[in-house]
Amino acid sequence: MEAKNYPEFLVIMKFLCGGRLVFGPDASSLLLTTCMIGGPSITFCIRIAFLIGHRRPLFHSLILIGATLLTIMDFTFLFLTSTRDPGIIPRNKETPSEVITQSLEWMSNKVGNTKLPRTKYIIVNGFTVKVKFCDTCKLYRPPRASHCSTCNNCVQRFDHHCPWVGQCIALRNYPFFVCFISCSTLLCIYVFVFSLMSMLEVHGQFYVLIADDLILGVLALYCFVSVWFVGGLTVFHLYLISTNQTTSESFRYHYDKKENPYRKGVLKNFKELLLGKISPPLRWSEPLGLRDMEMSSSKPGHGSCSLRLQKLEYGSNIDASVKKISVDEGAAWIGTV
């Protein structure tokens, strides 16, 4: 999608390559993340390359190949995480008065300027789920969506906004984010272990390691400290995947203490993340009045759904109205009840 086709409120985002690359407003933080990963990794590779010519060339060559591959994978997943549209939901220019149907005309006669209810209740997989109206985007957020205060957009299956990658982590880039932090954890462990092995191979005594090989000693210390942060984050997100939660949901709803409407079992939850098809970005159109919001469902039999806001129907009791839907994770239902 070309950047020129995006509405004016997305000017806060950064676009490259004709809109194919979408960066968050704090994309400059990527420079710090790149230095924190690339600096130690490249230094480790250079040091190991130097050791190849001095002792055990085959052993250190294999170490160098492994470190190079992990570094390339890490940067690849970082790039995929930070440059994808995370699942931004199209915004309405004004509050959609068209959604007030004939069944509510009597209210407009009595109240005058009828306002939309602040919450709605829908059924997802047999569970009643509350969705809220977003005053900024002027729409009812789909299940699992939330408004990011940094990007100033409602985002599908919102997990969190990550300052380290300068992007929202949500429906369309979450698998790449998990791969990124997993690779970062493996890279920290890899550099730490083989830095110690390379030093022990020569010196044999721990108290002279750092003094005799300062570079490998500092790298080992850096990775030992870093792995507690990135490793802990990886373990936390593996837990979230196993229970089919997002970071936002885990702190807001505490599904570990009550039923989770999206849980499908550990194996199916991981399969959904690792093997599931990533939904295409929502398409933007600019007709008079309200837009279509389109999205393809990855669940067989659902096909493509397109809902117009003005076609919605509410019951006579707005605050208690319930709309029954059948969706995959609640993510294919867009924008409106």
Buried (B, 14 or more C-beta within 10 A) or exposed (E): BEBEEBEEEBEEBBBEEEBEBBBBBBBEBBEEBEEBBBEBBEBBBEBBBEBBEEEEEEBBBEBBEBBBEBBEBBBBBBBBBBBBBBBBBBBBEEEBBEBBEEEBEEBEEEEEEBEBBEEBBBBBBEBEBEBBBBEEBBBBBBBBBBBBEBBBBBBBBBBBBBEBBBBBBBBBBBBBBBBBBBBBBBBBBBBBEBBBEBBEEBBEEEEEBBEEBEBBBBBBEBBBEBBEEBBEBBEEBBEBBBBBBBBBBBEEBEBEEEEBBBBBEEEEBBEBBEEBEBBBBBBBEEEEEBBBBBBBBBBEEEEEBEBBBBEBEBEEEBEEBEBEBEBBBBBBBBBBB
